[in-house]
Amino acid sequence: MHAMPKETLMKDPDPSFQPTPGLAEQVQPGLRRLLAPNPSPMTFRGTNTYLLGDRDVAVIDPGPNDPAHMKAILASLRPGQRISHILVTHAHLDHSPLARPLSDATGAPVLAFGDALSGRSAVMQNLAAQGFIGGGEGVDVTFEPDQCLADGAEVEGDGWRLTALHTPGHFGNHLCFALGNTLLSGDIVMGWASSLVSPPDGDLTDFMASCRRLSQTPWRRLLPGHGAAVESAADRIDWLLRHRETREGAILKALEAGPDTPRGLAARIYKETPSNLLPAAERNVLAHLIDLNGKNLISPVGSLKPDGQFRRL
């Protein structure tokens, strides 16, 4: 791995989280975490692949299409174990592409909410159809599951049961998986960073609704798609909601000075963000602007587009 350019360097959000890629570690009885070797500013140490079960093993988020990671998953199987299910939280390139090769190798079906376009709100479908919105960061456009899991669907193996929760916001087809009072939270709730919400795949209105829904259950802990387990689930979800509400307030205040673009607003609001991460911040701002437009608090100047101006109402 090459050293990052100086401009990309940020304070390490969790120096204590240092798993070894390719080495399965138990995170609780019957559940192991296997780190994929794909670190980046957006994936932290890499993607967490989870292995659930003692005989029938469910692989949750197989990760990027990396032969070394596939080899590590298969090598993690113990005598008498077989992969019976492959579950995907969402169709980003760091979570889903290995699902099909792993299925071909093991015969296990791929389960997810739907393909890469499933679960989008009507607002995002309309914006995408108009071609104004851009986006598409890291989407596994060819992803298709063998079985679609509706919200509340249960998946069972030998000695385990998962409940699928449709939690759009970071991505339209995003699922969390409840394992008793543990939540495999994908990318919607993580401890090391807040989630990217980039339209049309990300939808801030949906994100806030999903976080509020998750806050209604007293989870013992969260196991995210990147980073360490979150042991104070309620506090973290509450922080995410307040963080987004604070960003909303900052955007509205900035627009008091007059109309501005998502890029201009991101540069003014995300002052401590390294320059290479400002495009992601700009997409987050756009997500807020679309949400605020839906609340009739702001409106685009002309058509709604990623490089257009927005004004307070």
Secondary structure, DSSP 4 states (H G I P E B T S, - for coil): -PPPPGGG----S-TT--PPTT--EEEETTEEEEE-S--BTTTBT-PEEEEE-SSEEEEE---SS-HHHHHHHHHTPPTT-EEEEEE-S--BTTTSTTHHHHHHHH-PPEEESSSTTTT--HHHHHHHHHT-----TTB-TT---SEE--TT-EEEETTEEEEEEE--SSSTT-EEEEETTEEEEETTS-SSSPPP--TTT--HHHHHHHHHHHTTS--SEEEESSSS-BS-HHHHHHHHHHHHHHHHHHHHHHHTT--B-HHHHHHHH-TTS-GGGHHHHHHHHHHHHHHHHHTTSEEESSS--TTS-EEE-
